[in-house]
C-alpha cells in the first residue's frame, strides 16, 4: 500500500490499520518485515503486528540500536525469513 492512497505515512498507525482492513486480517495474524526502525517497526508494533527487522542500504543494525525499537526478530537478510517463520507460528 502506498501512503498517497490513504493519506497517511508510516509510522502513523492509520496506514497499518487500513492495510489490515483491506487484507481482512487482524494484527495478530500479521508479520511485518521492514528496514526502518521508526517507520516500519514502531508503526507495525503500535497496532499489534509481529515485526521483523532486516537491515538495508538505508538502515543498519546501528540505526536499530539507536532507535531503541524492539522488533520480535532481527535478521541479516530476508533469506532467513523462511527458516525463522516457524518461530512466529507457535
C-alpha positions as CSV (number, residue, x, y, z in Angstrom):
1,X,0.0,0.0,0.0
2,X,1.2,3.5,-0.8
3,X,0.8,6.3,1.6
4,X,-0.6,8.5,-1.1
5,X,-3.6,6.1,-1.4
6,X,-4.7,6.5,2.2
7,X,-3.3,9.9,3.1
8,X,-1.1,8.7,6.0
9,X,2.6,7.9,6.2
10,X,4.3,5.4,8.3
11,X,4.6,5.3,11.3
12,X,1.1,6.6,11.6
13,X,-1.0,3.7,12.7
14,X,-3.8,4.6,10.3
15,X,-1.8,3.3,7.3
16,X,-1.3,0.0,9.1
17,X,-4.9,-0.2,10.2
18,X,-6.1,0.5,6.6
19,X,-3.7,-2.2,5.3
20,X,-5.1,-4.7,7.7
21,X,-8.7,-3.8,6.8
22,X,-8.0,-4.1,3.1
23,X,-6.4,-7.5,3.6
24,X,-9.2,-8.6,6.0
25,X,-6.7,-9.8,8.6
26,X,-6.0,-8.9,12.2
27,X,-2.7,-7.5,13.5
28,X,-2.2,-10.7,15.5
29,X,-2.3,-12.7,12.2
30,X,0.3,-10.5,10.6
31,X,4.1,-10.3,10.4
32,X,5.5,-7.0,9.2
33,X,9.0,-7.1,7.7
34,X,10.8,-3.8,7.4
35,X,14.1,-2.0,7.4
36,X,13.2,1.3,9.1
37,X,13.2,1.1,12.9
38,X,10.9,4.1,13.3
39,X,8.6,3.9,10.2
40,X,8.3,0.1,10.0
41,X,9.0,-1.5,13.3
42,X,7.5,1.2,15.6
43,X,4.4,1.7,13.4
44,X,3.7,-2.0,13.0
45,X,4.2,-2.8,16.7
46,X,1.9,0.1,17.6
47,X,-1.1,-1.8,16.0
48,X,0.0,-5.2,17.4
49,X,1.7,-6.8,14.5
50,X,4.7,-9.0,15.0
51,X,7.8,-7.4,13.5
52,X,11.0,-8.4,11.7
53,X,13.8,-6.0,11.2
54,X,16.1,-6.6,8.2
55,X,18.9,-4.1,7.6
56,X,19.2,-2.4,4.2
57,X,21.3,0.1,2.4
58,X,19.3,2.8,4.2
59,X,19.1,1.4,7.8
60,X,21.7,-0.6,9.7
61,X,21.8,-2.6,13.0
62,X,23.3,0.5,14.5
63,X,20.2,2.5,13.5
64,X,18.0,-0.1,15.1
65,X,20.0,0.1,18.3
66,X,19.9,3.9,18.4
67,X,16.2,3.9,17.8
68,X,15.6,1.7,20.9
69,X,12.8,-0.2,18.9
70,X,12.4,-3.9,19.8
71,X,11.4,-6.0,16.8
72,X,10.3,-9.5,17.5
73,X,13.1,-10.9,15.3
74,X,16.2,-9.4,13.8
75,X,17.6,-11.0,10.6
76,X,20.6,-10.3,8.5
77,X,18.6,-10.6,5.2
78,X,15.2,-11.8,4.0
79,X,16.6,-15.2,3.1
80,X,16.4,-16.0,6.8
81,X,12.7,-15.4,6.9
82,X,11.8,-18.9,5.7
83,X,13.9,-20.5,8.4
84,X,12.6,-18.4,11.2
85,X,9.0,-18.2,10.2
86,X,8.0,-21.2,12.3
87,X,9.0,-19.2,15.4
88,X,6.0,-16.9,14.7
89,X,3.6,-19.8,14.1
90,X,3.9,-21.3,17.6
